Amino acid sequence: MDEILDEVWTLLDSGANAGAQRSPFTMLQAATHGLDGTPAVRTVVLRRTCRAQRSLMFHTDLRSTKVAELRRDARIALIGCDMDAGKQLRLTGTARIVEDPRDTRPVWEASRPRTLIVYRAPVAPGTPVSTPAEAHPDPATTDGFEHFCLIEIAVSGIDYLHLAPEGHVRARFHFDAGSWRGQWLAP
Ligand SMILES: Cc1cc2nc3c(=O)[nH]c(=O)nc-3n(C[C@H](O)[C@H](O)[C@H](O)COP(=O)(O)O)c2cc1C
């Protein structure tokens, strides 16, 4: 069980630190409770992991729907899959919206400029527009920093699945009273 937990965090670390290479766990799908209760899911880039704090982090636009959803219900689920290795990670946790410039500024400054262009968009993500160009970033205005925030997730549940030729393996981990507790599950 401990080896599987180690592997989970190694896979997540590889996703966050993949650089130009990317890993199957660089892009995760993050699910929230939509404002009307409908499940909502979208792709995000895993930017940072910290096993000691059980945390994951991605960047987003403060104006986006997911931020409104997480302000109302902080529960979040993420999924990642390595198709070639037959491995799936399902994670659940609680999200914190980090918007204090003392926390966001250093991350903004350490980010590759091309990843920050989207924050210059003149309208909020999801706003109806008459043409795609109407939403394109406007270099003449701000740098967009005021729209940039971090979503930090405290992971409390992990479901690991490995579809292996020699026998499938599934394990669930739950963080409880200061430590991870594992349980084998039927795949
Ligand atoms: C490859 C890929 C990576 C993406 N990474 C992010 C990301 O890191 N953060 C983000 O907010 N949106 C990211 N998006 C866009 C989201 O999937 C989504 O369309 C957008 O954030 C609006 O979502 P919302 O309306 O649910 O808030 C990415 C999309 C793709 C296709």
PDBQT file of the ligand as one rigid body, heavy atoms in Angstrom, charges set to zero:
ROOT
HETATM    1  C1  LIG A 201      -4.992  21.704 -22.617  1.00  0.00    +0.000 C 
HETATM    2  C2  LIG A 201      -5.813  22.642 -21.771  1.00  0.00    +0.000 A 
HETATM    3  C3  LIG A 201      -5.294  23.139 -20.593  1.00  0.00    +0.000 A 
HETATM    4  C4  LIG A 201      -6.040  24.036 -19.821  1.00  0.00    +0.000 A 
HETATM    5  N1  LIG A 201      -5.519  24.502 -18.645  1.00  0.00    +0.000 NA
HETATM    6  C5  LIG A 201      -6.246  25.351 -17.882  1.00  0.00    +0.000 A 
HETATM    7  C6  LIG A 201      -5.760  25.795 -16.622  1.00  0.00    +0.000 A 
HETATM    8  O1  LIG A 201      -4.667  25.439 -16.152  1.00  0.00    +0.000 OA
HETATM    9  N2  LIG A 201      -6.535  26.648 -15.907  1.00  0.00    +0.000 N 
HETATM   10  C7  LIG A 201      -7.760  27.067 -16.362  1.00  0.00    +0.000 A 
HETATM   11  O2  LIG A 201      -8.423  27.828 -15.669  1.00  0.00    +0.000 OA
HETATM   12  N3  LIG A 201      -8.251  26.650 -17.544  1.00  0.00    +0.000 NA
HETATM   13  C8  LIG A 201      -7.529  25.801 -18.306  1.00  0.00    +0.000 A 
HETATM   14  N4  LIG A 201      -8.022  25.361 -19.505  1.00  0.00    +0.000 N 
HETATM   15  C9  LIG A 201      -9.351  25.842 -19.951  1.00  0.00    +0.000 C 
HETATM   16  C10 LIG A 201     -10.435  25.093 -19.158  1.00  0.00    +0.000 C 
HETATM   17  O3  LIG A 201     -10.491  23.737 -19.559  1.00  0.00    +0.000 OA
HETATM   18  C11 LIG A 201     -11.803  25.762 -19.270  1.00  0.00    +0.000 C 
HETATM   19  O4  LIG A 201     -12.248  25.762 -20.608  1.00  0.00    +0.000 OA
HETATM   20  C12 LIG A 201     -11.774  27.190 -18.751  1.00  0.00    +0.000 C 
HETATM   21  O5  LIG A 201     -10.957  27.306 -17.601  1.00  0.00    +0.000 OA
HETATM   22  C13 LIG A 201     -13.202  27.657 -18.387  1.00  0.00    +0.000 C 
HETATM   23  O6  LIG A 201     -13.708  26.784 -17.414  1.00  0.00    +0.000 OA
HETATM   24  P1  LIG A 201     -14.923  27.182 -16.444  1.00  0.00    +0.000 P 
HETATM   25  O7  LIG A 201     -15.913  27.933 -17.299  1.00  0.00    +0.000 OA
HETATM   26  O8  LIG A 201     -15.451  25.881 -15.975  1.00  0.00    +0.000 OA
HETATM   27  O9  LIG A 201     -14.387  28.018 -15.338  1.00  0.00    +0.000 OA
HETATM   28  C14 LIG A 201      -7.319  24.439 -20.263  1.00  0.00    +0.000 A 
HETATM   29  C15 LIG A 201      -7.844  23.915 -21.448  1.00  0.00    +0.000 A 
HETATM   30  C16 LIG A 201      -7.089  23.040 -22.191  1.00  0.00    +0.000 A 
HETATM   31  C17 LIG A 201      -7.684  22.509 -23.480  1.00  0.00    +0.000 C 
ENDROOT
TORSDOF 0
